[in-house]
Amino acid sequence: MSDTAPILPAAPWTKREDLAQLASVLGMDNVRWVGGAVRDTLLGLPVKDIDAATPLRPDTVMAELKTAGIRVIPTGIDHGTVTAILPGGPVEITTLRHDVSTDGRRATVAFADDWREDAARRDFTINALYAHPETLRISDYFGGLADLDARRVRFIGDARQRIREDHLRILRYYRFQARFGSDLDAQAEDACAELAGTLKGLSRERVAMELLALLALPDPAPTVLRMRQRGVLPVILPETGPHELAGLDILLAAERDAGVEPHAIRRLAALVPALPSIAETVAARLRLSKAQRARLICDAERGRTDAEAPRALAYDVGMDCAVDRLLLLGESVAEFDGWDVPRLPLKGGEIVARGVSAGPEVARTLRAVEAAWVAEGFPDRARVLELLDRQIGG
């Protein structure tokens, strides 16, 4: 490594004693921090996950760490990845690799000994930056530093070939471009458009993971629009048309005005016509979790009347869905500030105690009192008892 190589700026994670110990155990020259931690540090962004690369084979890594008293788990040992459990957080350590064969969904890899060879199999230049654990000098084999300065997301080597190796890289490109990019790379844009149809062969879970990660970013709208223009979005979300794209803009503006944190399912709801049956279809196609599916369908049930009584809406559908539905309509959620969804201060036993026979009549009375209570804006228990007396007396 050249003495003139750029040096990674110091960051809290670069000063962690547990990371220094890990590198010392494996040998300082046998470890490089790689990927997101290096990239985000260079951009001055907070770092969540630490990944390391090493020429050491996985069994050697595990043996060395265990001997040093560091707990290690073989999380992906077939592909050369083990995870060291450290006081400051887990670290994935992956043996240098090169691809033997790929089919667009999975790759067969072989271990390697050359850092550049390992870098060559990564997706984007900005993700192929390596930092020495002791000197923090950066190894940049494919111009990643220049691309990072230009805020350009560029495939390593031929973009079409890289996408043919792993079709998911199309969606990863758009996610990274939405997060880091400003200067569009023509080769990457054309390759993604040309090979968009290959996304049909991916597992639905992988597609959903990337799509939701993109939608959770601060401002995904320009990227989503470009995905539709280039024929990528219709492959994975054909329901989205100009009306839905406009709806995403409305939602993003409402979120900003309200100071509400982004939520991927809320934003997905903006891209899906407001019909529960369509939301159900999308949820099934993307293999969403039970909770995600329920929220998407609830969001799809929105209507203009939702804004007439926001608190009653929240009581009916829950706070999360109520906030979603109002924001999707471009409405204010100010009525929820400092307010929690209350519980009806009345039990069925109290109705029986007032002479109503146990059974369906109690349930009917409870529902009637509840409806009046909600209509009056959730008054206190004293008023609830008045409503009960009126219902029984009526």
C-alpha positions in Angstrom: 0.0 0.0 0.0 1.4 3.4 -1.0 2.4 5.8 1.7 0.5 8.5 -0.4 -2.8 6.6 -0.2 -5.6 8.6 1.3 -6.3 8.1 5.0 -9.7 7.3 6.4 -10.8 10.1 8.8 -10.9 9.2 12.4 -14.4 8.3 13.6 -15.7 6.8 16.9 -15.8 3.3 15.4 -12.1 3.5 14.2 -11.1 4.0 17.9 -12.9 1.0 19.3 -10.6 -1.1 21.4 -12.4 -4.3 20.5 -11.9 -3.8 16.8 -8.2 -3.1 17.4 -8.0 -6.4 19.4 -9.8 -8.3 16.6 -7.4 -7.0 14.0 -4.4 -7.7 16.2 -5.5 -11.3 16.8 -5.8 -11.9 13.0 -2.8 -9.8 12.1 -3.1 -6.1 11.1 -2.1 -6.9 7.5 -4.7 -9.7 7.3 -7.6 -7.4 7.9 -9.2 -4.5 6.1 -12.4 -2.7 7.0 -14.5 -2.6 3.9 -17.8 -1.4 2.4 -20.4 0.7 4.1 -18.3 1.7 7.2 -15.5 3.1 5.0 -17.9 4.8 2.5 -20.1 6.4 5.2 -17.1 7.6 7.2 -15.8 9.3 4.1 -19.2 11.0 3.7 -19.4 12.0 7.4 -22.4 9.8 8.0 -23.0 7.7 11.1 -21.8 4.1 10.8 -24.0 1.2 11.9 -22.3 -2.0 10.7 -18.7 -2.9 10.5 -17.5 -5.4 7.9 -14.1 -6.8 7.5 -12.3 -8.7 4.7 -9.3 -11.1 5.2 -7.3 -13.5 3.1 -7.4 -16.0 6.0 -9.8 -18.9 5.5 -12.9 -19.1 7.7 -11.7 -22.0 9.8 -8.5 -20.2 10.5 -10.4 -17.0 11.5 -12.7 -18.9 13.8 -9.8 -20.8 15.4 -7.7 -17.6 16.0 -10.7 -15.7 17.5 -11.7 -18.6 19.8 -8.2 -18.9 21.0 -8.2 -15.2 21.9 -11.5 -15.6 23.8 -13.6 -13.8 21.2 -16.9 -15.4 20.5 -17.5 -16.2 16.8 -20.5 -17.5 14.9 -20.3 -19.2 11.5 -23.1 -17.1 10.0 -22.3 -17.7 6.3 -19.3 -20.0 6.4 -20.1 -21.6 3.1 -19.5 -18.2 1.5 -16.6 -17.4 3.8 -18.4 -15.2 6.3 -18.2 -15.5 10.1 -19.4 -13.0 12.7 -17.3 -11.9 15.7 -19.4 -10.9 18.7 -17.7 -7.9 20.2 -18.6 -5.6 23.1 -19.1 -2.7 20.7 -21.2 -4.7 18.3 -20.9 -7.6 15.9 -18.4 -7.6 13.0 -18.8 -9.7 9.9 -15.5 -11.1 8.6 -15.5 -12.5 5.1 -12.6 -14.3 3.4 -11.5 -12.8 0.1 -13.4 -14.3 -2.8 -13.9 -14.4 -6.5 -16.9 -15.7 -8.4 -16.7 -19.1 -10.1 -20.2 -19.0 -11.6 -23.3 -17.0 -11.3 -26.9 -17.3 -12.6 -28.3 -13.9 -11.6 -29.8 -15.2 -8.3 -26.8 -16.9 -6.6 -23.1 -17.2 -7.0 -20.6 -20.0 -6.6 -17.5 -18.5 -5.1 -13.9 -19.6 -4.4 -11.6 -18.1 -1.8 -8.9 -15.8 -3.0 -5.7 -14.2 -1.7 -5.7 -10.9 -3.6 -7.5 -7.8 -2.3 -8.1 -6.4 -5.8 -9.6 -9.7 -7.0 -12.0 -9.5 -4.0 -12.9 -5.9 -4.9 -13.6 -6.8 -8.5 -16.5 -9.0 -7.5 -18.3 -6.2 -5.5 -21.1 -4.2 -7.0 -20.2 -0.5 -7.0 -17.0 1.3 -6.8 -18.0 3.2 -3.7 -18.5 -0.1 -1.9 -15.1 -1.4 -2.8 -13.0 0.8 -0.6 -10.8 -0.9 1.9 -9.1 0.6 5.0 -6.1 -0.8 6.9 -7.1 -1.2 10.6 -4.0 0.4 12.0 -2.9 3.0 9.5 -6.4 3.7 8.1 -4.9 4.0 4.7 -7.5 3.4 2.0 -7.1 1.0 -0.9 -9.2 2.1 -3.9 -8.9 -0.2 -6.9 -11.6 1.1 -9.2 -12.0 4.8 -8.7 -14.4 4.7 -5.8 -13.0 7.8 -4.1 -13.5 9.9 -7.2 -17.1 8.5 -7.6 -17.8 9.3 -4.0 -16.6 12.9 -4.5 -18.8 13.2 -7.6 -21.7 11.5 -5.8 -21.9 9.0 -8.6 -23.0 5.3 -8.3 -21.0 3.3 -10.8 -20.8 -0.4 -11.3 -17.3 -2.0 -11.2 -16.5 -3.0 -14.7 -19.2 -3.7 -17.2 -22.6 -2.8 -15.8 -24.5 -5.3 -17.8 -22.2 -8.1 -16.8 -22.5 -7.2 -13.1 -26.3 -7.2 -13.3 -26.3 -10.6 -15.1 -24.3 -11.9 -12.2 -26.9 -10.7 -9.7 -30.1 -9.3 -10.9 -30.9 -7.7 -7.6 -28.1 -5.2 -8.4 -30.6 -3.3 -10.5 -32.6 -2.4 -7.3 -29.5 -1.9 -5.3 -28.3 0.6 -7.9 -31.4 2.7 -7.5 -31.3 2.5 -3.8 -27.7 3.6 -3.6 -28.3 6.3 -6.3 -31.2 7.6 -4.2 -29.1 7.7 -1.1 -25.7 8.9 -2.4 -26.0 9.9 -6.0 -26.5 13.2 -7.8 -24.4 12.5 -11.0 -26.2 9.8 -13.0 -24.0 7.2 -14.7 -25.3 6.6 -18.2 -23.9 3.1 -18.5 -25.6 2.0 -15.2 -28.9 3.7 -16.2 -29.0 2.0 -19.6 -28.0 -1.4 -18.2 -30.7 -1.3 -15.6 -33.3 -0.4 -18.2 -32.1 -3.1 -20.6 -32.1 -5.9 -18.1 -35.1 -4.8 -16.0 -37.0 -8.0 -17.0 -34.5 -10.1 -15.2 -36.0 -9.0 -11.9 -38.9 -11.4 -12.5 -36.5 -14.3 -11.7 -35.7 -13.0 -8.2 -37.2 -14.2 -5.0 -40.0 -11.9 -3.9 -38.5 -11.4 -0.5 -35.3 -10.0 -2.0 -37.2 -7.6 -4.2 -39.3 -6.5 -1.3 -36.3 -5.9 0.9 -34.6 -3.6 -1.6 -37.8 -1.8 -2.6 -38.8 -1.0 1.0 -35.2 0.0 1.8 -35.4 2.5 -1.1 -38.8 3.8 0.0 -37.5 4.4 3.5 -34.9 6.9 2.3 -35.5 10.6 2.9 -36.6 11.5 -0.7 -37.1 8.5 -3.0 -39.5 10.2 -5.3 -37.1 11.3 -8.1 -35.6 7.8 -8.2 -39.0 6.1 -8.2 -40.1 8.3 -11.1 -36.9 7.4 -13.0 -37.5 3.7 -12.3 -40.9 4.0 -13.9 -39.6 5.9 -16.9 -36.8 3.4 -17.5 -39.2 0.4 -17.3 -37.9 -1.0 -14.0 -40.8 -0.2 -11.7 -43.4 -1.7 -13.9 -41.7 -5.1 -13.5 -42.0 -5.1 -9.7 -44.9 -2.7 -9.1 -47.0 -2.5 -12.3 -49.9 -0.9 -10.3 -48.0 2.4 -10.1 -49.1 5.0 -12.6 -48.9 8.8 -12.8 -51.7 9.3 -10.2 -49.7 7.2 -7.7 -46.5 9.0 -8.4 -48.2 12.3 -7.7 -49.6 10.7 -4.5 -46.1 9.9 -3.4 -45.2 13.6 -3.8 -48.2 14.6 -1.8 -47.3 12.2 1.0 -43.6 13.3 1.1 -44.7 16.9 1.4 -47.1 16.1 4.2 -44.5 14.1 6.1 -42.1 17.0 5.9 -44.7 19.5 7.1 -45.7 17.3 10.0 -42.1 16.3 10.9 -43.1 12.6 10.7 -40.4 10.0 10.2 -40.5 8.1 6.9 -42.2 4.7 6.8 -41.7 2.3 3.9 -45.1 0.7 4.0 -46.8 4.1 4.1 -44.9 5.1 1.0 -45.6 1.8 -0.7 -49.3 2.6 0.0 -48.9 5.8 -2.0 -47.6 3.8 -5.0 -50.6 1.4 -4.9 -54.1 2.4 -5.9 -56.3 3.0 -2.8 -58.2 -0.3 -3.2 -57.8 -3.0 -0.5 -58.0 -5.8 -3.1 -55.0 -4.4 -5.0 -53.1 -3.8 -1.8 -53.7 -7.5 -0.9 -52.3 -8.5 -4.3 -49.2 -6.4 -3.9 -48.7 -7.7 -0.3 -48.9 -11.3 -1.5 -46.6 -10.7 -4.5 -43.9 -9.1 -2.3 -44.4 -11.7 0.5 -44.8 -8.9 3.1 -45.1 -9.9 6.7 -48.5 -10.2 8.4 -48.1 -6.8 10.1 -46.9 -5.1 6.9 -49.8 -6.6 4.9 -52.3 -5.5 7.5 -50.9 -1.9 7.4 -50.8 -1.7 3.6 -54.4 -2.9 3.3 -55.6 -0.5 6.1 -53.8 2.4 4.3 -55.6 1.4 1.1 -59.0 1.9 2.7 -58.4 5.6 3.0 -61.0 8.1 1.9 -61.6 11.9 2.0 -63.9 11.4 5.1 -61.0 10.3 7.1 -60.0 13.9 7.7 -63.4 14.8 9.2 -62.8 13.1 12.5 -59.1 12.2 12.9 -59.3 11.0 16.5 -62.3 8.8 15.8 -60.4 7.4 12.9 -57.4 6.6 15.1 -59.7 4.9 17.6 -61.2 2.8 14.8 -58.1 1.7 12.9 -55.2 2.5 15.3 -52.8 5.4 15.4 -50.3 4.1 12.9 -52.9 3.6 10.1 -54.7 6.8 11.0 -51.5 8.8 10.6 -50.7 7.0 7.4 -54.2 7.7 5.9 -54.2 11.4 6.8 -50.7 11.9 5.4 -51.5 10.0 2.3 -54.4 12.5 1.7 -52.0 15.4 2.4 -53.9 16.2 5.6 -52.6 17.5 8.9 -52.0 15.1 11.8 -51.8 17.9 14.4 -54.8 16.6 16.3 -52.7 13.7 17.4 -50.1 15.8 19.1 -49.9 14.9 22.8 -53.0 12.6 22.4 -53.1 8.8 22.9 -56.0 6.6 21.8 -58.1 6.1 24.9 -60.0 3.1 26.1 -63.7 3.1 26.8 -64.0 3.4 30.6 -66.9 0.9 30.8 -67.1 -2.8 31.2 -69.8 -5.2 30.3 -70.3 -6.2 33.9 -71.4 -2.7 34.8 -74.1 -3.0 32.2 -75.3 -6.3 33.7 -75.3 -4.6 37.2 -77.8 -2.1 35.9 -80.3 -4.7 35.1 -79.5 -5.7 31.5 -79.6 -9.4 30.9 -76.2 -11.0 30.1 -75.8 -11.8 26.4 -76.3 -10.1 23.1 -78.2 -7.1 24.7 -75.1 -6.3 26.8 -72.9 -6.3 23.7 -75.4 -4.1 21.8 -75.6 -1.6 24.7 -71.9 -1.5 25.0 -71.5 -0.7 21.2 -74.2 2.0 21.4 -72.5 3.7 24.3 -69.1 3.4 22.7 -70.4 5.0 19.5 -71.9 7.9 21.4 -68.7 8.3 23.4 -66.6 8.5 20.2 -69.0 10.9 18.6 -68.7 13.2 21.6 -64.9 13.2 21.4 -64.1 10.7 24.2 -65.6 12.4 27.3 -64.7 11.3 30.8 -66.2 8.4 32.7 -68.9 10.5 34.3 -70.3 11.3 30.9 -70.0 7.7 29.8 -72.2 6.6 32.7 -74.7 9.3 31.7 -74.6 7.9 28.2 -75.2 4.4 29.6 -78.2 5.5 31.7 -79.7 7.2 28.6 -79.1 4.1 26.5 -80.7 1.8 29.1 -83.5 4.2 29.8 -84.1 4.7 26.1 
